Amino acid sequence: MPPVIRWIVFLGVVGLGAAWFLSRPDHISEADIVGLSGDAQAGEAVFWAAGCASCHSREDAQAEERLVLAGGQAFPSDFGTFRAPNISSDPTHGIGDWTLAQFLTALQNGVSPDGQQYYPAFPYTAYRLADRQDLADLFAFMQTLPASDTPSLPHDVGFPFNIRRTVGLWNQMFLHDDFAVTFPLSDDAPQGRYLAEALGHCAECHTPRNALGALDRSRWMHGAPNPSGRGTIPALTPDQLGWARQEIAAYLNDGFTPEFDTAGGHMRSVIQNLSHLTEADRLAIASYLLALPPMSGRP
């Protein structure tokens, strides 16, 4: 074998080894959470703020049906169609036999109990910023919800995106440990930032993405194409929204805009979630949105 070929093979093996190492699953261990336990009553508020029912219950579910987290909703994207899995308390088809450490690993590192990388269609990129006590409370509450034996449906994702290990490399490039909005915030806006960025993951829909599907933080909340292919999702910066603080909070409660229009599409489900929060929390989200820098133009 010519020397140049040997070097090419050697560098290829080294590169593959480095990629394998960098893409390894990162688990949260029991030792990392010693003494952490959840409160189911506190977890109910986290459940609604985190929007679990919007993706994991039946698309047209109402009232108590939204607590049956059997999954199945489909979410189209440029990389394929992702389907929300069963995350009910069923021990076989849901997460009923998970430990708290496994739950936190899934929500904050995007890794399943068996070491498989989750696709970032699941917003672990946002939940990574959540307080672990809040997530422990969420886990305790979810264990009280109805079990469903509905099997999770597979994603429809083609090559090379169906190679889960590559998501580990994506995480190395795009997984953040800080909020997108880092400038000083006053009054209740920091609480609004936590609710909007860490739990509510508003940017998942309202921020454009780069070619690899990561949120473009330089255009935070600037609006984005609708993954369904129908229209666009609006910007939430104050210059584009044009609503007062009380008007934003009222919309997050009942879905009625100041122009007497109503929330449509997936936002209807989001409103159902946020209506469970306190008025102070909805006002805090409004304060955060009004603190965002204005955008110079739509994407």
HELIX and SHEET records of a PDB file:
HELIX    1   1 PRO A    3  LEU A   22  1                                  20    
HELIX    2   2 GLU A   30  ILE A   33  5                                   4    
HELIX    3   3 ALA A   40  ALA A   50  1                                  11    
HELIX    4   4 CYS A   52  HIS A   56  1                                   5    
HELIX    5   5 ALA A   63  LEU A   67  5                                   5    
HELIX    6   6 LEU A  100  ASN A  109  1                                  10    
HELIX    7   7 TYR A  124  TYR A  127  1                                   4    
HELIX    8   8 ARG A  132  MET A  142  1                                  11    
HELIX    9   9 ARG A  165  PHE A  174  1                                  10    
HELIX   10  10 ALA A  189  ARG A  193  1                                   5    
HELIX   11  11 TYR A  194  LEU A  199  3                                   6    
HELIX   12  12 ALA A  203  HIS A  206  1                                   4    
HELIX   13  13 ARG A  217  ARG A  219  5                                   3    
HELIX   14  14 PRO A  238  LEU A  241  1                                   4    
HELIX   15  15 ARG A  245  ASP A  254  1                                  10    
HELIX   16  16 MET A  267  LEU A  274  1                                   8    
HELIX   17  17 GLU A  279  ALA A  291  1                                  13    
SHEET    1   A 2 ALA A  74  SER A  77  0                                        
SHEET    2   A 2 GLY A  80  ARG A  83 -1                                        
SHEET    1   B 2 ALA A 224  PRO A 225  0                                        
SHEET    2   B 2 THR A 232  ILE A 233 -1                                        
END                                                                             
